Amino acid sequence: MKILILASNPRKDLNLDREIRDLRRVIEKSRNREDFEVVDELAVRVGDLQELLFKHQPQIVHFCGHGSGEQGLVFESDMGREHLVSTDALSNLFRLFSNSIECVLLNACYSEEQAGAIVDHINYVIGMNQEIRDDAAIAFSKGFYRALGYACSIEQSYEFGCNAIQLEISGSSVVRSAVSDTERKLGVADAVATTPIPEHLKPILKKKKMLTILKHNQTISQEKQAEIHLDIDKSLEADSKIKQYRDRVREFLRDEVTPVVAVFQLATLANELKLSESETNKILEEEERNQIQLKKETSSKKEAASRFKGFLVPKGSWIGWLAGVLCILGITGIAIKLISELINPNPNPYPSLPIPVEKPNPIRQIPLESDAGINYQSLQISLIANDWKSADSQTMSSLLEIANKKRPARSSQQTWLDPKDIRELPCNDIKTINQLWSVASKNRWGFMTQSIIWQRVGGTTKTEPDNSGVRKNFSIAVGWPRADVGQFDLETLYEKLNNNPLEKHPEGYLPSAIGRYEKRQIWVGELNEFAALTGRLKQCKILKQ
């Protein structure tokens, strides 16, 4: 299933990068992640809509941005300004793609009007009836796509999305304390169940009167739909029980619970969940394989298998039989633990599997210092994931935010950095951004690398007429295409990232913030900004004089 994200925010007031990142993350962590493909298109313009739907042929379309009630949804014009697309135009657009699109999610304020029109042609449409907070929109997206990634239906995923708003925005939590697990879980469940979602935070799900099964290109009755949903509910219930049992096994491993106690509690849980012996054995075997694979990073496969078998107590061992007898007799877990220590005086009779120590990621060790009050955690996460396109966009947004703070008189509509902006960038911010890019790219990219190349081709720290082709030579050196023409689309830059590994790209290829003109283009004929950048890096002692 392909999910197409259409993001448009000409007002620059929404945290769309976070919404897209969180959406991708929950899909990637889901059980059926291999069945999903997520494609995001940023700064979508009106003229892009038909082309993007033709190009990607999605089953789910997710729009994140602004809505204006009856007037329509807000997209960007060719000049980067607001452009309203009417409800009728959107309805007709999705009518033309109704054979392939199953669901449309309009994560925008006052979008219920458009949802009501689009649902005439699309099976499921989700809109917002009022103004929705940014964090609520993100919470709903996470809950919706998390459920979808675990094979839930659209309607069930919608309920999980609403519940995510309760949990993250308007709900409460119960902190782990001396109370029992049962009491704590009941407390959380009660808090969630009794916390209503404010109307202005609640999305609206609209369903087509007669749903269409796209695969067979036919309609189904309400009775058939109910039968399908009943089968899905049964499957979900079974999956939920297996997940609960698997989570408990992992919890015992993590907390290094004594094996006899683990056997007792797992046997009790399996009986409560009505799981068969074959199901529980399969889970244990799978976790054994998973744990052995993890253990390879710190020790040999033989040692990992031995430790894990010792933890779970091999089948047929006399301690395992004793634990089973004690379970039948109803002896508590504490008594079992004491008995196990008496029959085996070894202070560590059942060596628990050590938790593999993850090698620290060097990008996480970089201090995210900022003199301008910018939070670079999102940029850090994107670079850790090698999401170069997102990182490049976040770098540009951060620098523009700094420039607007430093120069209040500067037009907020200006979407590029001029030499004066660059000369006033705070040293700690330049240092943080440069370090993040440099470490993530193995010292191939970043501001310092670009400045070194600038000087290598003859560039200086002074803005002056280019009589020796420095700007053209610089553009060629960093791999920016069509240097002789002057202007090129950033999408050309990003497309090459998907087709080649990092080592195949020239040094200094990214970021593109310095020298960028508007949001999508670089103007190669005016690269004196690198003269200003080189001078600023030297002033901040990031680059040697």
N, C-alpha and C positions, 0 to 999 in steps of 0.2 A: 504494500500500500504506500502510495506516495503522498506526502504532506507538503503542500506549497504554502510558504509563509510570505504574505505580501505586506511589507512594512512601509508606512509612509507617515512622516512626521515633520511637515514643513515648519511647524511652530517650535520645534526643538525643545519640547517640554515633557517628553515621555521617555522612560527608560526602556526603550525597545530592545537594546542590546541584551539587557538582562533577561527580558521575557523570552527572546529567541534562544539564548544560551541555556536557560532553565528548561525550555521545551525540549531542546536537543538532549539535554542531560537525562531527563526522566525516560525518554525513549531509549537511549543507549543503555540504561540500567535495567530495562524491562526484560521479561522472560522471552518475549517474541521480537526482540530488537532486530533480528535479521530479516523480518518480514516488512520492515518499514524503511522508507527513504525520506529524509527531510531535506527540502531545498528552500533556501531563503533568498528573497529578492528585496534589497533595501532601496529606500528613497524611490519607491515606485511612482512613475508618472502615468498620467491618464492614457497616453499613447502606448504604454507598455502592456496594458491589461490583456488584450486579445492575444498578443504575441506570446506572453508568458504562459497563458492557459494552453495555447497550441503547443508550445515548446515542451512543457513539462507533463501535460496530460495527468493532472493530479486526481486523486479520489477525495482528498480533503483540502479545502482552501481555508487558510487561517489569515484573516486580515487583522493587523494591529495598528492602531492609529486613532484618529478622531472621527466622530460622527456628529451630525448637526440636525438630528431629527428628521422632519419631513424634507429638508433641503437635500439630504444625501450624505455620502461619506466624503472625507477630505483626502484628496491625493495631491501630488505635486504637479505644478505646471512645468513647462519647458524652462521657465525662468526660475524655478525653485520656489515659487509662491504657492499659496493655497488654491486648489481647484476643486470645486464641489461636483461630484458625479451624482446625478439624480437617481431617485429610487427606481423609476421606470427604466432608465438606462441600465442599471445594475441587474434588474430582474430579467430584462431581455438578454443581457450578456450571459447570465447563467442558464437561461433557457436554451441557448445555442450549445452549451456544454453539458446538458442534463444527462446525456447517455454515459458520461464518465465520472461526473462528480457526485459523490454520495452525501457529503456533509460540508456545510459552510459555517465557519465560526467567525463572527464579527466581534472581535474584542475591542469595541469602541463605544464611547458614550452615545446614548440615545440612538442606538442602531436597531431597535425593535421594529421600527417602521420598515427598514430595508429587509429585515428577516421575514416579516409578514408577506412581502411581495416575492422574495426569492423562493420561499417554501412552496409556491405554486408549481415550481419546476424541479426542486431539489428535495430529496427525502427528508433531510434534517438540516435545520438552520438554527443557530444559536445567536441571539442578540442581547443587547443590554437596554433595559427599559428606562434607565435614568443615567445620570453621570456616575461612572464607576471609578473608584480610586485606582491608582496605578498598581499598588501592592495587591489589591483584590483581584484585578485582572490577571496578574502574574500567578497568584495562588490558584485561580480557577484553571488556567492553562496547565499548570503542573498536575493538578488532580485529574483533569480530563485526559491528558495524554498518558499519564502514568497508568490509568485504568485501561486505556485503549491498548497500551503495550502489553497488558496482561490478558488480552483476548476478551475484554469486556465489550458489550455492544455500545452503540452511540448513546442510547438512553441511560445505560448504567454508568458510562463514563461521565455523562452530564451530572448525574447524582454525586459521583466522586468529586467532580470539580466543585460543586456547591459545598460539599463537606469540607473540602480543602480550605475554602474561604472561612468556614466556621472554625477550623482548627488553627489556621495561621493568622486570621484577622480578628474575628469577633469571639473566638472561643477562649477557653482557659486551659490550664494544664495542671497536672498533679505531679509534684516533685517526688522522686524516689526517696523514701525515708524508711522508718522502722515498720511501716504498715506492710501487710502481706501483699504478694503479687496480685491475688484475687481482688483485694480491696482497692489497690491502686488502679487496676484495669477498670473496675466498676466505676471508680471516681472519674476517670477520664471519659468513659462512655457516657456517663450521666451528664458531664459538663458539655459534651458535644451535642447530645440529644436535646438538651434543654436550652441551648443557645440559638436563638433564631438568627437568620441572616437578615440584616436591614434591607429594606426594599431597594435602596439605591445601590446595593452591592450584589443583588441577586440577578444572574443571567436568566434569560428566558429561552426555553427550548420549544421550537415549533416543528411539528411533524406534518409531512405531506399526507393528505387524506387517504390516498392509496399508495403505499410504499412500493417502490420498484426494485426488483432484484436485478442489478445491472448485469450480473454474470450470465443470466438466462434471458434477459430482456423481456421479462414478463411481470405482471402484477400478482400480488398474493392477497388473500382475504385476511380479515382481522383474526379469524380463528386460526389460520395457519401461522400468522405472526405470533399469536399467543403461544402456540405449540413450539415455535422456534425459540422464543424467549424462555420458555420453561426448560427446554433442553440446555440453554446457555446457563440458566440459574443453577441447574443441577451440576453442570460441569464446573461452574465457579465455586460451588459449595465444596466439591471434592478437592479442587485445587487449593482452596483455603485451608482445608484440614491438613493436606500434605505440606503446605507451606508452614503451618503452625508447628508441625512435628519437626520439620527440617530446621526451622529457626531455633527450636529448643536444643537440638543436637549441637548446632553452632554455638549457642550460648554456653553450653557445658564445656565445649572446647576452649572458648575464650576465657571463661572464669576458672578453668582448671578444677572442675568439680571431681570429687573422688568417684572412681568408676562404679563402685557398688551403689552409691547414691544415684548416679546417673542411670544405671540399669533399672532401679526401682521406679524412679520418676518417669522415665521413658515408657516403661511398661504400663504404668498407670495412665499416662497421657494417651498412648495408643488405644487402650481400652475405652477411654472416654470418647475419643474421636472415631471409634469403630473402624480402625485401620487394620488391615490384614497383616499377617506375618510377612508375606511376600512384599507388601508395600513398604513396611518399615525396614526390612533387610535391604531392599533396593536403595532406600535413602541413605542408610549407613554405608553401603558400598560406594555410592556416588560421592559422599562426603570424604570417604577414605581416599578415593582417587584424587579428588580436588585438593585435599590436604597434602597428599604426597607431592603433587605438582608444585604447590607453594613451597614445600619444604626443600625442593631442589635448589632454591636460590641460596640457601644457607648451609646445607649439608647434603650428603649423598642420599640417593633414593633408598638405599637399603636401610639406613638409619631412620629415615622418615617413616617407612612402612613399619619398622619394628616398634617405634615409639607409639604410633597411632594404634597398632594392634594391642599394645599394652594398655592403652587408655580405655579402649572399648571393651576389654576383657574377651578373649577368644571364646568362640562357641565351644561348649563341651567342658570348659574348665570348671573345676569344683567350686570356685568362688561364684561363677555365674549361676550354677545350680543353687548354691546357697542363697544368693540374692533372690532368685525366683521363689524359693520356699518362704523366705522372709516376707516377700510381697504378699503371698497368699495369707500368711498369718497376720498381716496388717501392721507389722512393726514399722515404726516411723523411720524417716530418713536419717535422723540423728543416731538412732540405735544401730542402724546398718553401718554407719560410718565408724562408730566405736568398735563394733564387732570386727569390721575389716581391719582396723588397726591392731586389734588383739591377735588375730590369726596370722598377721604378717608384721613382725616388729621392725621391718625395714622402714626407716623414716620416710622413704619415698617409694612405696611398693608399686605404685602404678604411675610411672613417669608420664606426665601429661605432655602433649605435643606443644612445643614452644611456638608462640606466635611469630611468624617470620618478621624480621625487622626490615622494613622498607628503607631502601637507600634514599637519603634525603635528596629531594630535587633541588639542584642549585638555584633554580629560578625562585623557589620559595624562600631561599635564604637572603634574597636581596631586600634591604630595608626600603619600604615604600615611603620615602620622605617627600614632602611637598611643602613649599613655602606659600602656595596659593590655596591650600586647603582642598586639594583634589585627591580623591580616593582611587588609587591605581590597582586595587585588588581585581577588578574586572579585567583590566588589561593583562595582569599577571596570569589569571586563569586562562584567558584566550591563548596566550603565548605558551603556557604549559601544554595546552591541547594542540599546539601547532595550528591554531585557527588564524592563519595570517591575515585573511581578509577582515575578520572581525577586529583583530588587534590593530590593523591599519586604520580602520574607521574610528576606533576608540582613541587612538593616538591623536588623530586630527580633531576630534571633538574636544578632547582635554586641552589641547593647545589653543583652540578657539575660545574656550571658556576662560582660560588664563588671560588671553589677549583682551577679551571684553572686560575683565575685572581690572586689568592694569590701565586700560585706556577707556574710561567711561564714555568719552566723546566718540569713540569708534562706533561705526554703524553695526548694530547687531545683525544686520542682513549680510554683512561682508563675510563670505565663506572661504576666505583665504588669509594667509599671513603675509604681511608686507615686511620689508627689512626692519622697519621701526618696531613692529611687534616682536620680531625675533630677537632684536638687541635687548629687549626688556624682559625676556623670559627668565624666571627665577632659576638660579643655578641648581638647587636641589631637585627641581622638577625635570630639568634637562638631564641631570645625572641619573635620576631614577628611570626615566623612559629609555635612555641610551643603554643603561645596564640591562634592563629587562630584554630589550631587543638583541643586544650583543650576546648575552648568555643563551637565550633561546635559539639563536641562529648559529651558535658555535663561532662567534666573532666574525661572522660574514656580513651582518647587517647592522644598522643602527646609525645614529647621527655622527658618531666619531669616525666610523668607517667611511661614510659619505664625504665628510670634510677632508679626510686624508686623500681620497680619490680626487676631490676638487683641487687640492693643492698639487697633486701629482700631474694633472693635465694643464697646470699653469694658472689656476685660480688663486686669487689673493683674498684678503679681508676687506678690500675696498670695492665699492660699487663703481664701476667705470665702463666706458664703451668696450664692447667685445671685438677687438680687431684681429684676434688670433684664433677664433673658433673654439674658445674654451668651453662655452656652454654646450656646443654641439658635441665636442669630444667627451665631456662629462656625461651627457645623456647616453652616448654610445657605450661608455665604460660601465655604467650601472645597469645597462640592458633595457633602457626605456626606448620603445620603438619609435620610428618615424621622426628621428631627431632633426632631420633636414627639413621636415614640413612644419613642425612646431607644436601642434596640438594633438593629443590622442586620448582615447577613452580609457579610464582606469580598469574597466572590465577586461580589457585586453591583458592588462597586467595580472589581474586576479585569475583569469582562465589558465594562464601558464602555470600558476601555482598548483593546480589540480593535476596537471599532466607530468610534472617533473619533480624529482626530489630536490631538497634544499640545495644540495651540493651542485646541482646542474644550473642554478641561477647565479648570475654575476654577483660579485661583492657590491654592497650598497644598493641592492635591488629594492629594499624596503627599509624604513617606512617612506611613504610618499607625501607626508604632510608638508615638508618644506619644498616649495616649488609647485604645489598643487594649486590649480585655479578652478574655482567653483567646486562642486562636490564630485564630479565625475572625470575631470580632465586635468592634465598637467600641461602647462604652457611652456614648452621647451625654450622658446625664444626669450624668456625672461627668468633666468635662473640666478640673478644676482642675490636672491635670498640666501644662497649658499655662502656667499661672501660674508653676509651678516651672521650666519650660523657659525662659520669657522671662527670669526672674531669673538663671538659670545662663548664658544667652547674654550677658547684660550683664556678669556677673562675669568671663567669659572674654574680654570686649571684642570679641565677635563682633557684638553688637548694641549700637548706641549707647545711652547712658543717656538 
